[in-house]
Amino acid sequence: MSARRIEARFKALRAENRAGLIAFVTAGDPDFEASLAILNGLPGAGADVIELGMPFTDPMADGPAIQAAGLRALKSGQTMVRTLELVRRFRETEPDTPIVLMGYYNPIFIYGVDRFLADAVTAGVDGLIIVDLPPEEDVELCLPALAAGVNFIRLATPTTDDARLPTVLQNTSGFLYYVSITGITGAGSADDAAVTEAVARLKRHTDLPIAVGFGIKTPEQAAAVARHADAAVVGSAIVEQVRHAGEAGADPVAAVLDLVGALSTGVRNARV
């Protein structure tokens, strides 16, 4: 079932003539139970695909918001075992919404690739985004993941030129994640004209759905991306709701789901 959930979801979005919302949250942030409640609420709030961040001590591509979310999760006792348990618990009530694990290779390497893939498939993981494994290292995880039926989703950036793009796309499956800005997550905002041009260029090279992330913080920005891309990805703005709620003594679950609901409305109305 794993890899087919992503394909089925994008097929359904095409049938509805709309883009999807991909919501990123960090596993175990602010703690296991709250994280599970957030996960369970995301589909109802309008998330079409969920990216679940695997906490890591050295997240080199992430900005302060997601770094802080990872540290909160690690402090609360989050581990790879508990991250996969979150997915398993989520799948007890939600069989259809795709979950993509996003993060870095080190925690998977320590866990053991074969063990990780077996446990991920059993838990109900659909795809992986591993930001520090280039195509030249596909034998490490990408090819074993594809053999296990798990999509391996690659990142393309504003500096990925036409000469490099075929290499990036070679074993990519599920969708292609376009990083709309140069730099770390949460830094700057996506430029509408540049994103439009980039999506058009990528679609000349691949039939995969194009999801655009980094720099999308508001429903209006998500809607602008959704007019051209197949999905808008929002991460830093969502995990910041957990921090704000914690500082205010408020409910992080409600804070996250309220924002996701607003983002979803923006995305769903983008092509109306």
Secondary structure by P-SEA (a helix, b strand, c coil): caaaaaaaaaaaaaaacbbbbbbbbccccccaaaaaaaaaacccccccbbbbbccccccccccaaaaaaaaaaaaacccaaaaaaaaaaaacccccbbbbbbccaaaaaaacaaaaaaaaaaacccbbbbcccccccccccaaaaaaacbbbbbbbccccccccccccccccccbbbbcccccccccccccaaaaaaaaaaaaaccccbbbbbcccccaaaaaaaaaccccccccaaaaaaaaaaaaacccaaaaaaaaaaaaaaaaaaccc
